[in-house]
């Protein structure tokens, strides 16, 4: 479930390629070495003051590094974009920023229930939009943000038979044992496609105080997040419970939606502008979507029932079990280390252990339809870390490079999100004081993994070493 990658954010598929790339943008000042070395050597703090004063008039390398080298979009689980609250630290009265991150995760099964083969990639590529606008000054500011916070999609058409292995669908149980109790099943199903997405819109404000030892800021805000689910599966109804003779075969397509639910974020930051130093922590609350419903269709493919000939389309109501967007904590830090050079890092904890099991159900009492499909996850918490350096080559151009690691959240019930190692880089162009254009890219290495019935999956599967790619483009305008 941060290129808006986590500061690239590779969110995580990373979400925002992984969590999607991380998108964080720290403001960074710098000093062109030639401009500094020709002067007499004042105290260190005075030198850094000149570095920063010069840098703030030109480009902010940190913004580039964070946005171009973030890996949130690739972060483990379903994470994609993160609200661009870093825009609150940009100089200027009014700032706007728009970014788009394209992520291409390439993950496919190498075996299913003991059958080895090349079953094509089931993960789909995606685009993460991220928008922000801020208004404020050195003491107070607010920012409106919008992004795709969590999402995922999978297409298992390349699997044997065009879908995942069978599970018992004549139950609403969240137990793997019940989902594999074929001796008492009256119907079974095979999942072909799954997709969901959540859009977040929010407002976050900053209050800052300039003290003798640095600048202190408190941040807080609220947001709204919705939920949308789509699924396609194949169903088989037996002539009788425990008698595996197909009476009706069908294709089931559903869509379910959850209304916008509120959440909040709160954080703090400490800065010493003379040293281009900033440390920031931000907490985002979880959001529970517990009223997700919609409709769908059951299309009869073949049937032994005379009143249900092939081609019959039956409308159904659809429901989705509670979905939780997990809480997480982001910690970001940066500091100048030499004229024109910045060191920065980030760490994120995400409460993915809340993601245990999901169930999608359909019903139509008039036709005696009541069935469901089940997806076990049983994830553990996720941890994502990144460290990088940025350099100002001139007053208009800066570059950055970073490495990252995302601990896989899979525990053996589901095997998509294994450990991920990333390499990202980016470049920033600032032709004038009002505009900045950034480009970034990321490549990630996914380790192999497996899931098994012994670990509470309803089928056995393995994945090999895979890769994920991402690119990002960002435009910022300052007034």
Protein Blocks (a to p, Z undefined) as FASTA:
>chain_A
ZZjbfknopghiaccfbgoicddddddddddfklmmmpccddfklmmmmmmmmmmmmccf
klmmmmmmgcklmmghjbfbdcdfklmmpgcjbdcdddddddddddddfbeehiacdebj
fbdcddddddddddddfkbccddddddfbgcdddfklpghhiacdddfkbcbfbfklmmm
mklccbdcddfbdcddddddddddddddddfkbccddddddddddddddddddddddfbe
hiacdfbdcddddddddddddddddddddddfknopacddddddddddfbdcdddddddf
bdcbfklcghiacddddddddddddddddddddddfbehiacddddddddfklpmbdcdd
dddfknopacdddddfkpacdddddddddddfbfkbccdddddddddfbeojackbgcdd
dddddddddfbfkbccdddddddddddddddfklopabdcdddddddddddddddddZZ
